[in-house]
């Protein structure tokens, strides 16, 4: 890194840090996080439309493919809690940068896996390393949003951050499927690596410290995690949503399209799955901001969460009976809208109920439970669709968001004594 770039980065960080706590300028920080996480999201999405079909070529069983796809989630299970603790103890900037550079290095593993012996091992190692970087990024991104937002804008800010993270994923889903068909999987994985490097450079230049002041850093205690009712309740909802969305839909969609002979724009199932995955993620990104903004305006986040969880239920029922491009599109729009509309208010609710000094750890707890769901999904659903078919699996997935509604109402009532606690509009 040149001296000029370091000086420019320091200047940008000082400027952003001065305005970070002013309401009118909080989007300067949020925008920097969105841009960097958008680029890195490409590497996270590129694997899903490629690997399920690549298994037959490189001799990987469906179970092992599911394990590789889930490896990111399992490594995050180990890294999420320490990442949240690090954020509360040493701040946001250093863990965020570390996560970005770790993911850049991990993306190189995809390229190695294509040409090296034992490709399954290389794919597995790359996905495990990617998960460590992802844990650092997610713990810091949401904490930054909580740090620079007031309660009256927290839902919208969380939705923007989450939407920015996911809007990079459709880039990977679409380009991964299309580029792998047109130019080959090596070129697709090379693009993932380049996007990750760009994301790391953006983060280095533009992301400030928002969580701790100079001289206030504390030692890290690995057992100091958040097990409060609020953190566990939000985490269990995250478990249910990610189990059906990432763990089931993303892992099985390419196979469902092939089995039902559904194609768009003349693409095979890889390219077509990338398009439909992108439809869900774009819908999710739009409704992440919309759901968060709506929960801010209604002064209670619970009704918004219930509505979008029910929307997810409808989406999976529609998916179970989908048989054409039109019905697939409608199902994917409902699923994406439900997942996205849940995410912004859910993270804002966690921030509402969590003291500032424990926010990093609470996010770590939330991410741990969410990754359990997303990690178990491919391992369970890929073998099951081969045994019982797609319809029973998708209808079972439709029950998970309903269970999440019950968990939400029970946990919130236990924590606050009300089913619809109001958003606190006073700054803390």
Secondary structure by P-SEA (a helix, b strand, c coil): ccaaaaaaaaaaaaaaaaaccccccaaaaaaaaaaaaaaacccccccccccccccccccccaaaaaaaaaaaaaaaaacaaaaaaaaaccccaaaaaaaaaaaaaaaaaaaaaacccaaaaaaaaaaaaaaaaaaaaaaaaaaaaaaacccccaaaaaaaaaaaaaaaaaaaaaaaaaaaaaccaaaaaaaaaaaaaaaaaaaaccccccccccccbbbbccccccccaaaaaaaaaaaaaaaaacccccccaaaaaaaaccccccccaaaaaaaaaaaaaaaaaaaaaaaaaaaaaaccaaaaaaaaaaaaaaaaaaaaacccaaaaaaaaaaaaaaaaaacaaaaaaaaaaccccaaaaaaaaaaaaaaaaaaacccccaaaaaccccaaaaaaaaaaaaaaaaaaaaaaaaaccccccccccccc
